[in-house]
Amino acid sequence: MARRARELCDTGIYHIMTRSFPNKLLFYDDKDKEVMLKILRKLQIEENFKIYAYCLMDNHTHFLIDINGGELGKVMKKLNLRYGGYLRKSKKHEGPVFRDRYK
């Protein structure tokens, strides 16, 4: 069955949440959180969006962003792929990193 299309917000401001795969961590230490923020800052320049707030927990994240006319899916795909690649390489993480697509 196909996924239901995401509803777009008129303001372009979104609260985004990602979760780790069950019984896995997204962040093993503070360095991992710093890497996530570094990736996010680079993406912010590439994709021209604003970050109003974020919260990085060990097994999930929250972001409040203004996509500024850009594509939310494109931003999240890049963020998840880049961070997932880092985690697999640095922590020898195997299998899925994120539980499902962002919410």
C-alpha positions in Angstrom: 0.0 0.0 0.0 1.3 3.5 -0.9 2.1 6.0 1.8 -0.2 8.9 2.2 1.2 12.2 0.9 2.4 14.6 3.5 0.3 17.7 4.0 2.2 21.0 3.3 1.9 23.8 5.8 1.2 27.3 4.5 3.8 28.9 6.8 6.5 26.4 5.8 7.3 25.9 9.5 7.5 22.3 10.6 8.1 20.3 13.8 10.0 17.3 12.6 10.8 14.2 14.6 13.0 11.2 13.8 13.4 8.1 15.8 16.0 5.4 16.0 15.3 1.8 15.1 14.0 0.0 18.2 16.7 -0.9 20.7 19.3 1.2 18.9 20.8 4.6 19.7 21.1 7.6 17.3 23.7 9.2 19.5 26.2 7.2 21.5 28.1 10.3 22.8 28.3 14.1 22.5 30.6 13.8 19.4 27.7 12.1 17.5 25.4 15.0 18.4 28.1 17.5 17.2 28.3 15.6 13.9 24.5 15.8 13.5 24.5 19.5 14.1 27.5 20.0 11.7 25.6 18.1 9.0 22.5 20.2 9.7 24.4 23.5 9.5 25.9 22.5 6.1 22.4 21.5 4.8 21.0 24.8 6.1 23.4 26.6 3.7 22.8 24.2 0.8 19.0 24.1 1.0 18.4 27.6 2.5 16.2 26.8 5.4 16.0 28.2 9.0 16.4 26.2 12.2 14.4 27.7 15.1 15.0 25.0 17.6 16.3 21.5 18.0 16.5 18.8 20.6 18.8 15.8 20.2 17.9 12.9 22.5 19.8 9.6 22.6 17.2 7.8 20.5 15.3 10.5 18.7 15.4 14.1 17.5 13.1 17.1 17.3 13.7 20.0 14.9 11.6 23.2 14.4 12.5 24.4 10.9 11.2 26.9 8.3 11.7 25.2 5.0 11.6 28.7 3.3 10.0 27.4 0.1 12.3 24.4 -0.3 11.5 20.7 -0.2 11.2 19.2 3.2 11.6 15.7 2.0 14.8 16.5 0.2 16.3 18.1 3.3 15.4 15.2 5.6 16.6 12.6 3.1 20.0 14.3 2.9 20.2 14.7 6.7 19.3 11.1 7.4 21.5 9.6 4.7 24.5 11.7 5.8 24.1 11.0 9.5 23.3 7.3 8.8 26.5 7.0 6.8 28.5 8.6 9.6 27.0 6.3 12.2 27.6 3.2 10.1 31.2 4.2 9.5 32.2 5.5 12.9 30.3 3.1 15.1 30.1 0.1 12.8 26.3 0.4 13.1 24.6 -2.3 11.1 21.0 -2.3 9.8 18.6 0.6 9.7 19.4 3.7 11.6 16.0 5.4 11.6 12.8 3.6 12.6 10.8 5.1 9.7 10.5 8.3 7.8 10.4 11.5 9.7 7.1 12.7 11.3 
